[in-house]
Amino acid sequence: MKKISGRDIKFALAGFLCYFALNVVLDFKENKTAFVEGYSSGKDYFMDHKK
């Protein structure tokens, strides 16, 4: 069995980063909507439970 080299790990990480970047760019409108909803929900929860 062949060992996994540093080059293999670098290319795998570059692939994950490229996939993430393309996913964010190509689906920006839905990602933005989900982020704003989550942020508002978390902010409301924090303000309701603040001491």
N, C-alpha and C positions, 0 to 999 in steps of 0.2 A: 504494500500500500504506500502511495506517495505522501510525503509530508506536506502540510500546508505551509506555504512560504509567506513572508511578509508582503510580497507582491500580490498574492491571492487575496489577502486580507484588505489591502489597499483598494484593489479593484472591486471587492464586494462592498466596502464602505462607500466608494465613489458611486456605485450602482444604486445603493439605497438613497444616497443624497440626491442623485439625479432623479430618481423616481419621486421622491418627496417634493423636490422643486417643481417638477412638471405637474404633479398632482395639485399643488397649491396654485400655480399659474393658470392651468387650464380649467380649474373649477373654483376660481377665486370668489365668485359671487356667493356660492353655497357655503364656502369656508368662512367668508366674512359674516354671513347671516348666523351661522352656527356659533361663531366666536362671540358675536354681540349678544346672542341669546344666553349663552353660558355665562358670560361676564355679568350680565344684568341679573341673572338668577343667583349667582354667587354673591353679588353685592347685596341684593335684597335679603338673602339668607343671613349674611354677616351682620347687616344692620338690625335685623329682627332679633338676633341672638347676642348682640353686644351687651356687655354688662354695664 
